[in-house]
Amino acid sequence: MYTDEDLNLAIKKGVFTTASVDEFRHLMSSSSGTSSVDEENFRLVGGFNDIFVVIACALLLFSSLWVLQSVNDSLGYFVFAALSWGLSEVFILRRKMALPAIVLLLAFVGGVFAFTQSLFGWQSSYAVIVATALSTVTAYVHWRRFNVPITVAVGVGAALAMLASVVISIVPDRTDILMVTLFVCGCIAFVCAMYWDAADTNRTTRKSDVAFWLHLLSAPLIIHPIFSSLGVLDGNESLNNMTMIVLLYVFMTVISVAIDRRAFMVSSLFYVIYALSSLFENYGGVGYSLAATGVVMGAFLLMLSVYWQTVRALFVLQLPEEIQRYLPAIRAK
């Protein structure tokens, strides 16, 4: 299976011409009944060999960590991170394997974070700040070396975690301030995602993949603080609160349709399922509340998928042209 990024590389190397690749994309779009933009493609698994390599890497990494931790925790985490980088040189830079790239990135950044924590002490709040700061730097270094799309989201997530850690260290007992901070972090992640999306409205380069992961990061950070501030997590399942959660998800759905990003909507799906399930259970008298929620949400998402471009046209065409040019075009019927 070949991605748009692979086709762009073939053009760069002179294997194909730009015109021939454009014709091929048009052919695939016509035969499948949908455009490459509408598919929201991203590369996750290139084949079963990806899974095989991930299993082998995990065995090597965690076995070495287990052995070396018996000597020294910091040594174990340092070797864990170093091995992750070394394996990345082979399976990302040379072999260009998708799933191992994601796993090895997370292993490297996670290993650096754990190594820093082990040096400064696991209970220290300042250790978390230093660890998240160093994780942000290492994510940037990894991005410059390997260009794995998820790296930007990991780096942004680490930077936002550092910001949240600073807030916790300053006001340790103010949950409300922490929730506001998380909400602001979610908005920052969303702006970053839109920056990368606007740079590739045709969704044919690696920039689109970067935006995909940033959208996955931003949605929970935006909706969770609102969910928490309503007291739902503390058992305050009033009709007004549940209704607000559903309305919030509808609003996020409208944004998802407008920017043509299902990832933004799906990553916050857990919250609306919880809200609808509580509504059915407490006010609808439905015994199988979760099943009823599944029926409602499943039907809604399937209908939205079928009429995605039609619904997009209703929203996007109402926006000013200055905004429309930063969004994927409406696919002609």
C-alpha positions as CSV (number, residue, x, y, z in Angstrom):
1,M,0.0,0.0,0.0
2,Y,1.4,3.4,-1.0
3,T,0.6,6.7,0.6
4,D,0.4,10.2,-0.9
5,E,3.7,10.9,0.8
6,D,5.3,8.0,-1.2
7,L,3.9,9.3,-4.4
8,N,5.3,12.8,-3.7
9,L,8.7,11.1,-3.1
10,A,8.4,9.4,-6.4
11,I,7.8,12.7,-8.1
12,K,10.8,14.2,-6.3
13,K,13.0,11.4,-7.4
14,G,11.8,11.6,-11.0
15,V,10.1,8.2,-11.1
16,F,6.7,9.8,-12.0
17,T,5.7,13.1,-13.3
18,T,3.4,15.4,-11.4
19,A,0.8,15.2,-14.1
20,S,0.7,11.3,-14.0
21,V,0.4,11.3,-10.2
22,D,-2.4,13.8,-10.4
23,E,-4.2,11.6,-13.0
24,F,-3.7,8.6,-10.8
25,R,-5.2,10.3,-7.7
26,H,-8.1,11.5,-9.8
27,L,-8.7,7.9,-11.1
28,M,-8.6,6.5,-7.5
29,S,-10.9,9.3,-6.3
30,S,-13.4,8.6,-9.1
31,S,-13.3,4.8,-8.7
32,S,-13.8,4.9,-4.9
33,G,-16.4,7.6,-5.0
34,T,-14.6,9.8,-2.6
35,S,-11.6,12.1,-2.7
36,S,-8.3,11.6,-0.9
37,V,-9.1,14.6,1.3
38,D,-12.4,13.0,2.3
39,E,-10.7,9.7,3.3
40,E,-8.5,11.4,5.9
41,N,-5.7,9.0,5.3
42,F,-2.8,8.4,7.7
43,R,-0.2,5.6,7.7
44,L,-0.3,3.3,10.7
45,V,0.6,-0.3,9.5
46,G,2.4,-1.0,6.3
47,G,2.0,-4.8,6.7
48,F,2.2,-7.6,9.2
49,N,6.0,-7.2,9.2
50,D,5.4,-3.9,11.1
51,I,3.6,-5.8,13.9
52,F,6.4,-8.4,13.9
53,V,9.1,-5.8,14.3
54,V,7.2,-4.0,17.1
55,I,6.9,-7.3,19.0
56,A,10.6,-7.9,18.6
57,C,11.5,-4.3,19.6
58,A,9.3,-4.5,22.7
59,L,10.9,-7.8,23.8
60,L,14.4,-6.3,23.4
61,L,13.6,-3.0,25.1
62,F,11.6,-4.2,28.1
63,S,13.8,-7.2,28.7
64,S,16.9,-5.0,28.8
65,L,15.1,-2.5,31.1
66,W,14.1,-5.3,33.4
67,V,17.7,-6.7,33.6
68,L,19.4,-3.3,34.0
69,Q,16.9,-2.0,36.6
70,S,18.2,-4.7,39.0
71,V,21.5,-2.8,38.8
72,N,20.3,0.8,38.7
73,D,16.9,2.4,37.7
74,S,18.5,5.4,35.9
75,L,20.8,3.1,33.9
76,G,17.9,1.0,32.9
77,Y,15.9,3.9,31.6
78,F,18.9,5.5,29.9
79,V,19.7,2.2,28.0
80,F,16.0,1.9,27.1
81,A,16.0,5.3,25.5
82,A,19.3,4.8,23.8
83,L,18.2,1.5,22.3
84,S,15.0,3.1,21.1
85,W,17.0,5.7,19.2
86,G,19.3,3.0,17.8
87,L,16.4,0.9,16.6
88,S,14.8,4.1,15.1
89,E,17.9,4.5,12.9
90,V,17.2,1.2,11.4
91,F,13.5,0.8,11.2
92,I,12.5,4.5,10.7
93,L,15.3,6.1,8.8
94,R,16.3,3.1,6.6
95,R,13.3,0.8,6.5
96,K,10.6,3.6,6.9
97,M,8.2,1.3,8.8
98,A,5.1,3.1,10.1
99,L,4.0,1.3,13.2
100,P,7.5,0.7,14.6
101,A,8.1,4.5,14.0
102,I,5.3,5.3,16.4
103,V,6.2,2.8,19.0
104,L,9.9,3.6,19.0
105,L,9.2,7.3,19.3
106,L,6.9,6.8,22.3
107,A,9.6,4.5,23.8
108,F,12.3,7.0,23.3
109,V,10.4,10.0,24.7
110,G,9.0,7.9,27.5
111,G,12.5,6.6,28.3
112,V,13.9,10.1,28.5
113,F,11.0,11.2,30.8
114,A,11.5,8.2,33.1
115,F,15.3,8.6,33.1
116,T,15.0,12.3,34.2
117,Q,12.4,11.4,36.8
118,S,14.6,8.7,38.3
119,L,17.5,11.2,38.6
120,F,15.5,13.9,40.4
121,G,13.1,11.6,42.4
122,W,9.6,10.4,41.4
123,Q,7.8,12.4,44.1
124,S,9.3,15.8,43.3
125,S,7.0,18.2,41.4
126,Y,10.1,19.9,40.0
127,A,11.3,16.6,38.6
128,V,8.1,16.4,36.5
129,I,8.7,19.9,35.2
130,V,12.3,19.1,34.2
131,A,11.3,15.7,32.8
132,T,8.5,17.2,30.6
133,A,10.8,20.0,29.4
134,L,13.5,17.5,28.5
135,S,10.9,15.3,26.8
136,T,9.8,18.3,24.7
137,V,13.4,18.9,23.6
138,T,14.0,15.3,22.8
139,A,10.8,15.1,20.8
140,Y,12.0,18.1,18.7
141,V,15.4,16.4,18.2
142,H,13.6,13.2,17.1
143,W,11.4,15.1,14.7
144,R,14.4,16.8,13.1
145,R,16.1,13.4,12.6
146,F,13.2,11.1,11.7
147,N,10.2,13.2,10.7
148,V,7.6,10.9,12.2
149,P,4.2,12.7,12.0
150,I,3.1,11.8,15.5
151,T,6.3,13.4,17.0
152,V,4.9,16.9,16.8
153,A,1.8,15.9,18.8
154,V,4.0,14.2,21.4
155,G,6.3,17.2,21.6
156,V,3.3,19.6,22.0
157,G,1.8,17.2,24.5
158,A,5.0,17.2,26.5
159,A,5.2,21.0,26.4
160,L,1.6,21.4,27.5
161,A,2.3,18.8,30.3
162,M,5.2,21.0,31.4
163,L,2.9,24.0,31.5
164,A,0.3,22.1,33.6
165,S,3.1,20.9,35.9
166,V,4.2,24.5,36.5
167,V,0.6,25.5,37.4
168,I,0.3,22.5,39.8
169,S,3.6,23.4,41.5
170,I,2.4,27.0,42.0
171,V,-1.2,26.3,43.1
172,P,-1.2,22.6,44.1
173,D,-4.7,22.6,45.6
174,R,-6.6,24.5,42.9
175,T,-8.3,22.0,40.7
176,D,-10.3,24.7,39.0
177,I,-7.2,26.5,37.8
178,L,-5.7,23.2,36.6
179,M,-8.9,22.6,34.6
180,V,-8.7,26.0,33.0
181,T,-5.0,25.3,32.2
182,L,-5.9,22.0,30.5
183,F,-8.7,23.8,28.5
184,V,-6.2,26.4,27.3
185,C,-3.7,23.6,26.5
186,G,-6.4,22.0,24.4
187,C,-7.1,25.2,22.5
188,I,-3.3,25.6,21.9
189,A,-3.1,22.1,20.5
190,F,-6.1,22.8,18.3
191,V,-4.5,25.9,16.9
192,C,-1.3,24.0,16.2
193,A,-3.4,21.3,14.4
194,M,-5.1,23.9,12.2
195,Y,-1.8,25.5,11.4
196,W,-0.5,22.2,9.9
197,D,-3.9,21.5,8.3
198,A,-4.0,24.9,6.6
199,A,-0.5,24.2,5.1
200,D,-1.9,21.2,3.3
201,T,-5.6,21.5,2.5
202,N,-5.3,18.8,-0.2
203,R,-4.1,16.3,2.4
204,T,-1.3,14.9,0.3
205,T,1.8,15.5,2.4
206,R,3.2,14.6,5.8
207,K,1.8,17.8,7.2
208,S,-1.7,16.4,7.1
209,D,-0.6,13.4,9.2
210,V,0.9,15.8,11.7
211,A,-2.4,17.6,12.0
212,F,-4.3,14.4,12.4
213,W,-2.4,13.5,15.6
214,L,-2.7,17.0,17.0
215,H,-6.4,16.9,16.6
216,L,-6.5,13.6,18.5
217,L,-4.6,15.4,21.3
218,S,-6.6,18.6,21.3
219,A,-10.2,17.3,21.6
220,P,-9.9,15.5,25.0
221,L,-8.0,18.4,26.5
222,I,-10.8,20.7,25.4
223,I,-13.8,18.7,26.5
224,H,-12.4,17.0,29.7
225,P,-12.1,20.3,31.7
226,I,-15.7,21.2,30.9
227,F,-16.8,17.7,31.7
228,S,-15.0,17.9,35.1
229,S,-16.2,21.4,35.9
230,L,-19.8,20.3,35.6
231,G,-19.2,17.8,38.3
232,V,-20.1,14.8,36.2
233,L,-17.0,12.9,37.4
234,D,-18.1,13.5,41.0
235,G,-21.6,12.0,40.4
236,N,-23.5,15.2,39.5
237,E,-25.4,13.7,36.7
238,S,-28.2,16.2,36.4
239,L,-30.3,16.6,33.3
240,N,-28.8,20.1,32.6
241,N,-25.2,18.8,32.9
242,M,-25.8,15.8,30.6
243,T,-27.6,18.1,28.1
244,M,-24.7,20.5,28.1
245,I,-22.3,17.6,27.4
246,V,-24.4,16.5,24.4
247,L,-24.6,20.1,23.1
248,L,-20.9,20.5,23.5
249,Y,-20.3,17.4,21.4
250,V,-22.7,18.6,18.8
251,F,-20.7,21.8,18.6
252,M,-17.5,19.8,18.3
253,T,-19.1,17.8,15.6
254,V,-19.9,20.9,13.6
255,I,-16.3,22.0,13.9
256,S,-15.1,18.5,12.8
257,V,-17.3,18.6,9.8
258,A,-16.2,22.2,8.9
259,I,-12.5,21.3,9.1
260,D,-13.0,17.9,7.6
261,R,-11.4,16.1,10.6
262,R,-13.2,13.0,12.0
263,A,-10.3,12.5,14.5
264,F,-11.3,15.7,16.4
265,M,-14.8,14.3,16.9
266,V,-13.9,10.7,17.6
267,S,-11.3,11.4,20.3
268,S,-13.9,13.0,22.5
269,L,-16.6,10.3,21.8
270,F,-16.2,8.7,25.2
271,Y,-17.6,11.7,27.0
272,V,-20.8,11.9,25.0
273,I,-21.3,8.2,25.3
274,Y,-21.1,8.5,29.0
275,A,-23.5,11.5,29.0
276,L,-26.1,9.8,26.8
277,S,-25.8,6.6,28.8
278,S,-26.5,8.5,32.0
279,L,-29.4,10.2,30.5
280,F,-31.0,7.0,29.3
281,E,-30.4,5.3,32.7
282,N,-31.5,8.1,35.0
283,Y,-34.3,9.8,33.0
284,G,-35.3,7.4,30.3
285,G,-35.9,4.3,32.4
286,V,-33.9,2.2,29.9
287,G,-32.4,-0.8,31.4
288,Y,-29.7,-1.3,28.8
289,S,-28.5,2.3,28.8
290,L,-25.1,1.6,27.2
291,A,-26.6,-0.5,24.4
292,A,-29.2,2.2,23.7
293,T,-26.4,4.8,23.6
294,G,-24.5,2.6,21.2
295,V,-27.6,2.4,18.9
296,V,-28.1,6.1,18.9
297,M,-24.5,7.1,18.4
298,G,-23.8,4.4,15.9
299,A,-26.7,5.4,13.7
300,F,-25.8,9.1,14.0
301,L,-22.1,8.5,13.1
302,L,-23.0,6.3,10.2
303,M,-25.5,8.8,8.8
304,L,-23.0,11.5,9.2
305,S,-20.4,9.4,7.3
306,V,-22.8,8.9,4.4
307,Y,-23.7,12.5,4.1
308,W,-20.4,14.0,5.2
309,Q,-19.7,16.2,2.2
310,T,-23.4,17.3,2.0
311,V,-23.3,18.4,5.6
312,R,-19.9,20.1,5.1
313,A,-21.3,22.1,2.2
314,L,-24.1,23.4,4.5
315,F,-21.5,24.8,7.0
316,V,-18.4,25.7,5.0
317,L,-20.2,27.6,2.2
318,Q,-21.6,29.9,4.9
319,L,-18.2,30.9,6.1
320,P,-16.3,33.9,4.7
321,E,-13.9,33.2,1.8
322,E,-11.0,34.2,3.9
323,I,-11.7,31.2,6.2
324,Q,-12.7,28.8,3.4
325,R,-9.3,29.0,1.8
326,Y,-7.7,27.5,4.9
327,L,-10.1,24.5,4.8
328,P,-10.3,21.5,2.4
329,A,-12.5,22.2,-0.6
330,I,-16.0,20.8,-0.8
331,R,-15.9,17.7,-3.1
332,A,-18.1,18.2,-6.1
333,K,-20.9,15.6,-6.5
